[in-house]
Amino acid sequence: MTYDPEANEAMQKPNALAPSASDASEREGADKPKANKKSGSKPNNVRKIRIERMMSKAELARRANLSVLTIDRVEKGFGCRMDTKRKILEALGLRLADRVRVFGEEE
């Protein structure tokens, strides 16, 4: 078998007419909903207040004795226990009466 440099180059050059793998993934992604628009999520002001207080998620999690993942989920609007809400309010230096301002009305 002999080496043919022209055949090797043709194999390495992408065909301009053929769709690439990235084109296919972009089309597939267009049909999928955004991650933050999942059902069951409700907007809240936890992230806004945390940033106003110049606090990282890790710092809030440490002060509230919660995981960073829990803080992330709460900030994205997913539900949590009343105890978790209380811990977050106290860690942010807020009163329990501020619950509605931070988390919105309960259902």
Buried (B, 14 or more C-beta within 10 A) or exposed (E): EEEEEEEEEEEEEEEEEEEEEEEEEEEEEEEEEEEEEEEEBEEBBBBEBBEEEEBEBEBBBBBBEBEBEBBEBBBBBBEBEEEBBEBBBBBBEBEEEBBEEBBEEEE
